Amino acid sequence: MTTPPTDLRRRAILRRGAQLAAAGAAWPMAMNLSAIADAAAADDAGDYKALVCVFLYGGNDHANTVVHYDQGRHAAYQRIRASGGIALARDRLAATELKPAQVLAGGFRYALHPSMGELAQLFNDGRAAVVLNVGPLVMPLSRAQYQSGLRSRYPVPPQLFSHNDQQSVWQSSGAEGSTVGWGGRFGDLVMAGNPQAIFTCISLTGNTVFLSGRDTLQYQCTPRGAVPAYPVTGINFGWPQRQRDAFLSLVTQPRTHWLENEYTRVTARAIDLYGRIDAALKPVTLRTVFPTTGGNDLGDQLQGVARLIAARQALGVRRQVFLVSINGFDLHDRLLENQPGLMSRVSRALSAFYVATLELGIADRVTTFTASDFGRTLSSNGNGSDHGWGGHHVVVGGAVRGGRFYGTPAEPSIDNTAAPEDQWHVGQGRLLPSTSVDQFAATLARWFGVGSADLADILPNLRQFGGSANGVSYPVDLGFV
């Protein structure tokens, strides 16, 4: 029987406490990676599962990603976007029409961007789902409450429409400067089941708050593998072995100054971890062809994730959280020119990654999802769109209840009126989220194995949701996995 996540956390805390107490004054720094990994290790955590977050930096234009396709709403969408020439013609969307297993109330129909044929096929095959109008919320909020300006009574996320802050709010529920993210907190709860706990949270896109936990430290990789220690792996003066031996002797000699000693210990451990990753990845070969040419760095990163997952047994992990990313979505202008390439990279990379999980026989144990700073305005600000709030996102995987839409659809509108069809707009076609990031994350957490008792601690606003408000259901679990 799989040990409940809460029990795993308690065991990890007890082990860490005992070992840190024994370490005494020799434990001055949180950088002591090896001791954290040893302290968090547990005997069993059940079957493997992984979550992969694909962050679209810059704020993706959701309206040209998941596009209104029924004739009436597409006409309204096209009329609104006509002034900037940023609407997609309906006849271009036929090949990427989404054909759901259930018909949306009100006759809503959607298609993906014309450059996203691979993802449209995954949706129509039941391996991907679309979550409509997701964004950060402190509490369920109506348009009237937002427009009242009574922020003490109807609070909103900090620094709305700010790139840095909303990236942080999406990843950590707090503004820029937050130090703990919900991906890292997931890692805190499951790292006890990973014999090599340092490989629980892995970023292939640099340092990120999303993967920072209270106990978990993110391990950073490149698409090719671990970040090399050049004095060990490089060649200087034609004497590679002498260079390596000399460097290792420097970093393994005991030091009298505690800071020097700690630095050499951390460096030695970094070299050791590099060796473990390098050895684990060397025998890994994948038949799946990833789109790694033409500047598709997202394809590179997801190929790296696939190889790390393939090496999961050698790395000693049963639960992992990954982050990859792609930049360039802040399209205030040249939207029709620049978004197609970005959408194609996302679609092709996510499709190849899903195929790789099939090849590895673990498609139902890996769930991939998109996230972004925010959605954008439906109205044009020239030949692009401005910063928004809610947006649409995609979830992919064998465990996903795909071929469906989740969340609440919104009419294409920019008016600030009391019309019922405009309930989810707060000006310029900015979407007021009908689904919170906390609900989105809670659904992923439950699939991942996080217990209900821990959700409120990880997702501080989640307690505000559940039940109904403003005539809309706010379930804690959206049910897409």
DOGULO-432717 format. One record per residue (C-alpha): residue number from 0; residue in three letters; chain; x, y, z. Coordinates in steps of 0.05 Angstrom, whole numbers, plus 5000, padded with zeros to 4 digits. Each point is the difference from the previous one (the first is absolute). Layout:
REM residues N
   pos   code   unit     xx     yy     zz
   NUM    ALA      A      X      Y      Z
...
//
This chain:
REM residues 481
   pos   code   unit     xx     yy     zz
     0    MET      A   5000   5000   5000
     1    THR      A   5026   5069   4982
     2    THR      A   5019   5042   5061
     3    PRO      A   4955   5063   5005
     4    PRO      A   5037   5064   4981
     5    THR      A   4987   5030   5069
     6    ASP      A   5035   4942   5034
     7    LEU      A   5058   5007   4951
     8    ARG      A   5007   5073   5020
     9    ARG      A   4999   4984   5074
    10    ARG      A   5053   4947   4992
    11    ALA      A   5043   5048   4960
    12    ILE      A   4994   5054   5053
    13    LEU      A   5019   4951   5056
    14    ARG      A   5060   4975   4961
    15    ARG      A   5023   5070   4982
    16    GLY      A   4993   5024   5071
    17    ALA      A   5041   4942   5028
    18    GLN      A   5055   5006   4949
    19    LEU      A   5005   5076   5004
    20    ALA      A   5004   4996   5076
    21    ALA      A   5057   4950   4994
    22    ALA      A   5035   5045   4950
    23    GLY      A   5002   5057   5050
    24    ALA      A   5044   5059   4983
    25    ALA      A   5026   4965   4938
    26    TRP      A   4933   5015   4966
    27    PRO      A   5002   5075   4987
    28    MET      A   4972   5003   4930
    29    ALA      A   4938   4977   4963
    30    MET      A   5046   4983   4942
    31    ASN      A   5019   4934   5032
    32    LEU      A   4966   4961   4945
    33    SER      A   5023   4931   5019
    34    ALA      A   4974   5003   5071
    35    ILE      A   4933   5025   4976
    36    ALA      A   4994   4943   4951
    37    ASP      A   5020   4948   5052
    38    ALA      A   4954   5029   5052
    39    ALA      A   4940   4999   4954
    40    ALA      A   5009   4929   4973
    41    ALA      A   4946   4948   5014
    42    ASP      A   4993   4927   4983
    43    ASP      A   4940   5000   4954
    44    ALA      A   4957   5050   4963
    45    GLY      A   4962   4955   4952
    46    ASP      A   4997   5009   4925
    47    TYR      A   5034   5054   4960
    48    LYS      A   4964   5065   4984
    49    ALA      A   5025   5066   4970
    50    LEU      A   4971   5069   4990
    51    VAL      A   5029   5043   4945
    52    CYS      A   4984   5075   4998
    53    VAL      A   5010   5035   4933
    54    PHE      A   5003   5075   5015
    55    LEU      A   4986   5048   4943
    56    TYR      A   5037   5062   5022
    57    GLY      A   4973   5068   4979
    58    GLY      A   4926   4988   5005
    59    ASN      A   4969   4957   4945
    60    ASP      A   4945   5028   4957
    61    HIS      A   4947   4949   5018
    62    ALA      A   4947   5027   4952
    63    ASN      A   5042   4978   4940
    64    THR      A   5021   4935   5034
    65    VAL      A   4931   4971   5018
    66    VAL      A   4957   5037   4949
    67    HIS      A   4924   5007   4997
    68    TYR      A   4978   4956   4942
    69    ASP      A   4923   5000   5000
    70    GLN      A   4978   5050   4948
    71    GLY      A   4966   5052   5044
    72    ARG      A   5056   5005   5052
    73    HIS      A   5055   4997   4947
    74    ALA      A   4966   5059   4965
    75    ALA      A   4999   5039   5066
    76    TYR      A   5073   4982   5013
    77    GLN      A   5019   5021   4929
    78    ARG      A   4962   5065   5006
    79    ILE      A   5036   5019   5065
    80    ARG      A   5069   4983   4973
    81    ALA      A   4990   5030   4931
    82    SER      A   5026   5069   5020
    83    GLY      A   5070   4972   5011
    84    GLY      A   4995   4947   4946
    85    ILE      A   5016   4945   5051
    86    ALA      A   4941   4953   4990
    87    LEU      A   5008   4931   4971
    88    ALA      A   4953   4986   4942
    89    ARG      A   4950   4944   5015
    90    ASP      A   5018   4960   4937
    91    ARG      A   5072   4994   5026
    92    LEU      A   4975   4964   5063
    93    ALA      A   4965   4940   4968
    94    ALA      A   5060   4954   5006
    95    THR      A   5010   5015   5074
    96    GLU      A   4927   4999   5022
    97    LEU      A   4993   4968   5068
    98    LYS      A   4948   4945   5000
    99    PRO      A   4983   4987   5073
   100    ALA      A   4969   4939   5030
   101    GLN      A   4947   5045   5032
   102    VAL      A   4964   5059   4968
   103    LEU      A   5009   5065   5039
   104    ALA      A   4937   5033   5025
   105    GLY      A   4981   5061   4958
   106    GLY      A   5030   4971   4936
   107    PHE      A   5072   5022   5013
   108    ARG      A   5049   4971   4950
   109    TYR      A   5074   5010   4997
   110    ALA      A   5061   4987   4956
   111    LEU      A   5073   5005   5016
   112    HIS      A   5047   5047   4963
   113    PRO      A   5012   4975   4929
   114    SER      A   5073   4985   5018
   115    MET      A   4979   4952   5056
   116    GLY      A   4977   4940   4959
   117    GLU      A   5038   4950   5043
   118    LEU      A   4966   5023   5065
   119    ALA      A   4932   5003   4966
   120    GLN      A   5010   4927   4981
   121    LEU      A   5019   4982   5071
   122    PHE      A   4936   5034   5025
   123    ASN      A   4957   4964   4949
   124    ASP      A   5033   4934   5018
   125    GLY      A   4982   5011   5073
   126    ARG      A   5072   5012   5024
   127    ALA      A   4995   5075   5013
   128    ALA      A   4950   5046   5033
   129    VAL      A   4989   5075   4999
   130    VAL      A   4988   5038   5065
   131    LEU      A   4964   5065   4984
   132    ASN      A   5012   5067   5033
   133    VAL      A   5051   4983   5054
   134    GLY      A   5035   5053   5040
   135    PRO      A   5022   5022   5070
   136    LEU      A   4943   5015   5048
   137    VAL      A   4999   5013   5075
   138    MET      A   4926   4983   5004
   139    PRO      A   4942   4988   4952
   140    LEU      A   4987   5068   4969
   141    SER      A   4945   5030   4957
   142    ARG      A   5008   5057   4952
   143    ALA      A   4959   5046   5045
   144    GLN      A   5044   4983   5060
   145    TYR      A   5063   5013   4961
   146    GLN      A   4973   5066   4974
   147    SER      A   4978   5023   5070
   148    GLY      A   5073   5015   5018
   149    LEU      A   4988   4973   5071
   150    ARG      A   5065   4962   5003
   151    SER      A   4997   4988   5075
   152    ARG      A   4935   4962   4988
   153    TYR      A   5014   4973   4931
   154    PRO      A   5076   4991   4995
   155    VAL      A   5035   4986   4935
   156    PRO      A   5070   4971   4986
   157    PRO      A   5057   5050   5011
   158    GLN      A   5024   5043   4942
   159    LEU      A   4951   4976   4948
   160    PHE      A   5024   5004   4927
   161    SER      A   5074   5003   5022
   162    HIS      A   5044   4948   4966
   163    ASN      A   5048   4984   5058
   164    ASP      A   4946   5001   5053
   165    GLN      A   4950   4958   4962
   166    GLN      A   5053   4949   4982
   167    SER      A   5014   4995   5074
   168    VAL      A   4927   4998   5019
   169    TRP      A   4987   4943   4951
   170    GLN      A   5059   4961   5026
   171    SER      A   4997   5016   5075
   172    SER      A   4934   5037   5017
   173    GLY      A   5043   5061   5020
   174    ALA      A   5029   5061   4966
   175    GLU      A   5071   5006   4974
   176    GLY      A   5048   4983   5056
   177    SER      A   4963   4938   5023
   178    THR      A   5047   4943   5018
   179    VAL      A   4955   4938   5000
   180    GLY      A   4960   4974   4941
   181    TRP      A   4945   4948   4997
   182    GLY      A   5041   4953   4957
   183    GLY      A   5054   5001   5053
   184    ARG      A   4948   4989   5055
   185    PHE      A   4976   4939   4962
   186    GLY      A   5072   4978   5002
   187    ASP      A   5004   5010   5075
   188    LEU      A   4945   4949   5010
   189    VAL      A   5027   4946   4954
   190    MET      A   5075   5007   5006
   191    ALA      A   5000   4951   5058
   192    GLY      A   4982   4946   4950
   193    ASN      A   5060   5015   4954
   194    PRO      A   5064   4966   5021
   195    GLN      A   5036   5057   4964
   196    ALA      A   4957   5057   5024
   197    ILE      A   5043   5054   4967
   198    PHE      A   4971   4978   4933
   199    THR      A   4927   5011   5021
   200    CYS      A   4993   5070   4969
   201    ILE      A   5039   5013   4936
   202    SER      A   5002   5063   4959
   203    LEU      A   5025   5001   4929
   204    THR      A   4989   5075   4994
   205    GLY      A   5042   5030   5056
   206    ASN      A   4982   5022   5070
   207    THR      A   4925   5004   5014
   208    VAL      A   4956   5012   5060
   209    PHE      A   4951   4947   4974
   210    LEU      A   5047   4943   5021
   211    SER      A   5024   5031   5065
   212    GLY      A   4972   4965   5061
   213    ARG      A   5009   5009   5074
   214    ASP      A   5046   4939   5002
   215    THR      A   5007   4982   4926
   216    LEU      A   5056   5032   4961
   217    GLN      A   4992   5002   4924
   218    TYR      A   5053   4966   4960
   219    GLN      A   5018   5036   4936
   220    CYS      A   5016   4964   4936
   221    THR      A   5012   5018   4927
   222    PRO      A   4963   4964   4943
   223    ARG      A   5064   4959   4992
   224    GLY      A   5004   4979   5073
   225    ALA      A   5032   5026   5063
   226    VAL      A   5038   5066   5000
   227    PRO      A   5073   4978   4994
   228    ALA      A   5056   5020   5047
   229    TYR      A   5049   5025   4947
   230    PRO      A   5065   4988   5038
   231    VAL      A   4979   4927   5005
   232    THR      A   4969   4989   4931
   233    GLY      A   5040   5051   4958
   234    ILE      A   5070   4994   4972
   235    ASN      A   5053   5051   5014
   236    PHE      A   5073   4997   4979
   237    GLY      A   4990   4930   4971
   238    TRP      A   5001   4967   5069
   239    PRO      A   4928   4982   5016
   240    GLN      A   5015   4946   5052
   241    ARG      A   5051   5043   5036
   242    GLN      A   4952   5059   4999
   243    ARG      A   4944   4958   5028
   244    ASP      A   5043   4970   5055
   245    ALA      A   5027   5068   5020
   246    PHE      A   4931   5031   5003
   247    LEU      A   4970   4943   5040
   248    SER      A   5057   5003   5049
   249    LEU      A   4985   5074   5011
   250    VAL      A   4926   4990   5013
   251    THR      A   5008   4939   5046
   252    GLN      A   5054   5027   5047
   253    PRO      A   4973   5018   5069
   254    ARG      A   5001   5075   5015
   255    THR      A   5007   5036   5065
   256    HIS      A   4953   5057   4983
   257    TRP      A   4927   4976   5004
   258    LEU      A   4979   5039   4938
   259    GLU      A   5057   4972   4958
   260    ASN      A   4986   4931   5026
   261    GLU      A   4926   5005   4984
   262    TYR      A   5015   5027   4930
   263    THR      A   5046   4941   4985
   264    ARG      A   4948   4951   5026
   265    VAL      A   4945   5030   4956
   266    THR      A   5047   5001   4939
   267    ALA      A   5019   4927   5011
   268    ARG      A   4927   4980   5006
   269    ALA      A   4983   5039   4936
   270    ILE      A   5054   4960   4964
   271    ASP      A   4972   4935   5029
   272    LEU      A   4929   5017   4978
   273    TYR      A   5024   5018   4931
   274    GLY      A   5033   4932   4996
   275    ARG      A   4936   4965   5021
   276    ILE      A   4958   5037   4947
   277    ASP      A   5053   4989   4947
   278    ALA      A   5005   4925   5014
   279    ALA      A   4924   4992   5003
   280    LEU      A   4989   5035   4933
   281    LYS      A   5056   4967   4960
   282    PRO      A   4961   4936   4985
   283    VAL      A   4935   5036   4984
   284    THR      A   4978   5001   4927
   285    LEU      A   4932   5021   4976
   286    ARG      A   4969   4983   4932
   287    THR      A   4953   5059   5006
   288    VAL      A   5021   5058   4955
   289    PHE      A   4996   5067   5035
   290    PRO      A   4995   5067   4963
   291    THR      A   5067   5026   5023
   292    THR      A   5020   5037   4937
   293    GLY      A   4980   5070   4977
   294    GLY      A   5008   5030   5068
   295    ASN      A   4950   4956   5036
   296    ASP      A   5032   5003   5068
   297    LEU      A   4936   4974   5031
   298    GLY      A   5009   4936   4960
   299    ASP      A   5071   4996   5027
   300    GLN      A   4977   5008   5071
   301    LEU      A   4943   4949   4995
   302    GLN      A   5047   4951   4968
   303    GLY      A   5045   5010   5061
   304    VAL      A   4942   4987   5046
   305    ALA      A   4982   4937   4963
   306    ARG      A   5071   4974   5006
   307    LEU      A   5001   5016   5075
   308    ILE      A   4935   4963   5009
   309    ALA      A   5028   4941   4961
   310    ALA      A   5058   4999   5050
   311    ARG      A   4953   5004   5061
   312    GLN      A   5021   4933   5029
   313    ALA      A   5074   5015   4994
   314    LEU      A   4988   5068   5032
   315    GLY      A   4959   4971   5058
   316    VAL      A   4935   5039   4991
   317    ARG      A   4926   4981   5003
   318    ARG      A   4969   5069   5000
   319    GLN      A   5026   5060   4960
   320    VAL      A   4979   5071   4982
   321    PHE      A   5032   5034   4939
   322    LEU      A   4999   5070   4971
   323    VAL      A   5015   5018   4928
   324    SER      A   4984   5066   4965
   325    ILE      A   4997   5039   4936
   326    ASN      A   5006   5076   4993
   327    GLY      A   4973   5051   4951
   328    PHE      A   4925   5006   5016
   329    ASP      A   4998   5074   5018
   330    LEU      A   4971   5018   4932
   331    HIS      A   4977   5072   5005
   332    ASP      A   5010   5002   4925
   333    ARG      A   5012   4953   4941
   334    LEU      A   4954   4948   5032
   335    LEU      A   4980   4966   4935
   336    GLU      A   5072   5000   4977
   337    ASN      A   5033   4972   5063
   338    GLN      A   4949   4957   5036
   339    PRO      A   4995   4945   4947
   340    GLY      A   5073   4979   5009
   341    LEU      A   4992   4999   5076
   342    MET      A   4936   4960   4996
   343    SER      A   5032   4950   4952
   344    ARG      A   5059   4990   5047
   345    VAL      A   4955   4988   5059
   346    SER      A   4954   4952   4962
   347    ARG      A   5056   4959   4968
   348    ALA      A   5041   4996   5064
   349    LEU      A   4941   4979   5044
   350    SER      A   4978   4948   4948
   351    ALA      A   5070   4970   4995
   352    PHE      A   5006   4998   5075
   353    TYR      A   4934   4962   5006
   354    VAL      A   5025   4951   4947
   355    ALA      A   5063   4990   5041
   356    THR      A   4960   4983   5062
   357    LEU      A   4963   4948   4958
   358    GLU      A   5068   4972   4978
   359    LEU      A   5021   4996   5073
   360    GLY      A   4935   4966   5020
   361    ILE      A   4981   5053   5051
   362    ALA      A   4953   5047   4962
   363    ASP      A   4948   4993   5055
   364    ARG      A   5051   5019   5053
   365    VAL      A   5023   5066   4970
   366    THR      A   4955   5061   4997
   367    THR      A   5022   5062   4963
   368    PHE      A   4966   5068   5005
   369    THR      A   5010   5070   4975
   370    ALA      A   5002   5064   5041
   371    SER      A   5014   5073   4984
   372    ASP      A   5006   5069   5033
   373    PHE      A   4929   5017   4979
   374    GLY      A   4953   5000   4941
   375    ARG      A   4994   5062   4957
   376    THR      A   4947   5050   4978
   377    LEU      A   4950   4981   4947
   378    SER      A   5005   5070   4972
   379    SER      A   5061   5020   4960
   380    ASN      A   5050   5053   5021
   381    GLY      A   5026   5009   4930
   382    ASN      A   5018   4934   4967
   383    GLY      A   5007   4962   5064
   384    SER      A   4966   4994   5068
   385    ASP      A   5011   5027   5069
   386    HIS      A   5009   4967   5069
   387    GLY      A   4940   4963   5026
   388    TRP      A   4980   4954   5057
   389    GLY      A   4966   4933   4987
   390    GLY      A   5021   4954   4942
   391    HIS      A   4990   4930   4972
   392    HIS      A   5048   4942   5013
   393    VAL      A   5013   4930   4976
   394    VAL      A   5012   4936   5040
   395    VAL      A   5030   4939   4965
   396    GLY      A   5011   4928   5023
   397    GLY      A   4974   4929   5001
   398    ALA      A   4965   5013   5067
   399    VAL      A   4965   5062   4974
   400    ARG      A   4925   4996   4989
   401    GLY      A   5010   5030   4932
   402    GLY      A   4957   5022   4943
   403    ARG      A   4964   5047   5048
   404    PHE      A   4997   5072   5022
   405    TYR      A   5004   5017   5074
   406    GLY      A   4983   5066   5032
   407    THR      A   4950   5053   4978
   408    PRO      A   4999   5027   4928
   409    ALA      A   4994   5075   4989
   410    GLU      A   4966   5038   4944
   411    PRO      A   5045   5042   4954
   412    SER      A   4988   5070   5026
   413    ILE      A   5036   5064   5019
   414    ASP      A   4942   5040   5029
   415    ASN      A   4997   5018   5073
   416    THR      A   4926   4990   5007
   417    ALA      A   4952   4962   5043
   418    ALA      A   4982   4952   4944
   419    PRO      A   5002   4927   5024
   420    GLU      A   5044   4979   4942
   421    ASP      A   5053   5050   5024
   422    GLN      A   5005   4974   5071
   423    TRP      A   5072   4976   4991
   424    HIS      A   5029   5064   4971
   425    VAL      A   5031   5059   5037
   426    GLY      A   5017   5046   4943
   427    GLN      A   5033   4994   4931
   428    GLY      A   4980   4927   4999
   429    ARG      A   5044   4982   5059
   430    LEU      A   4972   4935   5030
   431    LEU      A   4982   5000   5073
   432    PRO      A   5022   4928   5018
   433    SER      A   4943   4952   5012
   434    THR      A   5050   4946   5022
   435    SER      A   5055   5016   5050
   436    VAL      A   5072   4977   4994
   437    ASP      A   4989   4967   5069
   438    GLN      A   4944   4957   4972
   439    PHE      A   5043   4983   4939
   440    ALA      A   5059   4982   5045
   441    ALA      A   4957   4961   5049
   442    THR      A   4976   4954   4944
   443    LEU      A   5071   4985   4980
   444    ALA      A   5020   4991   5073
   445    ARG      A   4947   4948   5014
   446    TRP      A   5021   4960   4939
   447    PHE      A   5072   5006   5023
   448    GLY      A   4983   4971   5068
   449    VAL      A   4995   5061   5045
   450    GLY      A   4949   4989   5055
   451    SER      A   4941   5046   5013
   452    ALA      A   5027   5021   5067
   453    ASP      A   5063   5028   4967
   454    LEU      A   4966   5038   4944
   455    ALA      A   4980   5060   5042
   456    ASP      A   5071   5008   5025
   457    ILE      A   5029   4998   4929
   458    LEU      A   4946   5042   4967
   459    PRO      A   4981   5055   5049
   460    ASN      A   4939   5026   4962
   461    LEU      A   4969   4931   4987
   462    ARG      A   4957   5003   5063
   463    GLN      A   4961   5057   4967
   464    PHE      A   4976   4953   4945
   465    GLY      A   4953   4941   4999
   466    GLY      A   4926   5005   4991
   467    SER      A   4967   5056   4960
   468    ALA      A   5003   5075   4998
   469    ASN      A   4972   5051   4951
   470    GLY      A   4961   4944   4967
   471    VAL      A   5065   4963   4981
   472    SER      A   5026   4935   5029
   473    TYR      A   5070   5004   5030
   474    PRO      A   5021   4927   5011
   475    VAL      A   5067   4988   5034
   476    ASP      A   5014   4943   4952
   477    LEU      A   4985   5017   4927
   478    GLY      A   5002   4926   4981
   479    PHE      A   5046   5004   4939
   480    VAL      A   5045   4945   5027
//
